[in-house]
């Protein structure tokens, strides 16, 4: 059995998965044709999961970068999250990783509240 890196797992596509995606899109198209009053999403997003074998922060970022390369785009960081995105008409393909950054901040680091009387 051949092992794959998290980055390789992120860009591997099985024929069955691709076929199921396309069947789902056709089913969605049939639904909208038979339900013309149904609301249509403004920007539908298809998410590409980071493979479960990516355990460390570095492996997850590498996996997002590999997806970006496979999509023909560059990974970008926005508001602490690493994204790989590519738009196809109104459809957005996206893979992202947001590192958990729960930081306890001491009360002194928080801005002090200004009493209403002092602010006037």
N, C-alpha and C positions, 0 to 999 in steps of 0.2 A: 504494500500500500504506500502510495506516494503522499508525503506531507506537503502542505502548502503554507506559505506565510500568510498572515492576516491580509496583507495587501493583495496577494494573489487570489485569496478567497473572495475579496471584495469585488473583483472584476470578472470572476468566473460566471458563466451563464450556462445553465443546463437547457437543452432544447425544450424540455417539458415546461420549465418555468417561463420561457419566452412564449411558448404556445399558449399557456394558461393566461398570460397577460393579454395577448392579442384576442383570445376568446372573450375575456372579460371586457375588453374595449368594444368588441362587436356586440356583446350582450347589452352594454350600456347604451350603445347607439340604437339598438332595437327598442330598449326601454323608452328613450326619449322620442322615438318616432311614434310609439304607441301611447305615450303620455305627454302630449304636447304642452300641457300646462305645468308640468313638473319644473321646479326651479333648477337652473343650471349654475354650477359653481363658477364664480368669477375667475378664479385662478386655481384650477385643480392641481394638486401636488401628488406625485407618485414618489414615495420614499424608498430609498435604497438603504437597506440595513447594513450596519457594520457587522462583519462576521463575529460570531460568538468567540472564536479563537483569539480575537484581538483583546488582550487582557490589560495591557499597560496603556498609559496615556500616549506614549510614543507610537505603539502599534496601532492605536485607534486613529491617530492623526495620519500615520502612513497609509492606513486603509482609505481614509477620505481622500488623500492626495492621489492614491491609485485610481479611485473612482473618477476623480477630476480628470486625470490623464486619459482614462478610457472614454470619457465623455467629450474629450477635446477641449477642455477648459482648464483654468487654473483654480486651485483651492484658494479660498479667501477667508480671512478672519473678520468677523463682524460681532461686536459686543461680546467678546470672549468665546465665540463659537466658530469652529472651523467648518466651512461649507464647500461642497462641490455642487454646482447648479448648472443646468442647461435647460433652456426654454425651447419647446417645440410647439409653435403656435401658442394657444392659451395654456398648454400643458407644461408643467414644470417638473423635471426630474431633479431630485435633491437627495444628497447624503450629507449628514452633519454629525458633528461630535461636539458636545458641550461639556468640558471638564467640570466636575463638581467642585465648586470653590466656596465652601461654606467657611467663612472666616469670622471668628468671634472678634468683635471690636470692643475695646473698652469704652466706657461711657465718655471718657475725656476726649475720645476721637470723634464723637458725634457733635454736630454743631449745637451750640447752646440756644435754647429758646429765648427769644426776646419778648419780654412782657409787653402787652399792647400799649400801656402807658408810656413806656420808654421808647417805643417805635414812633410815637406821634410827635 
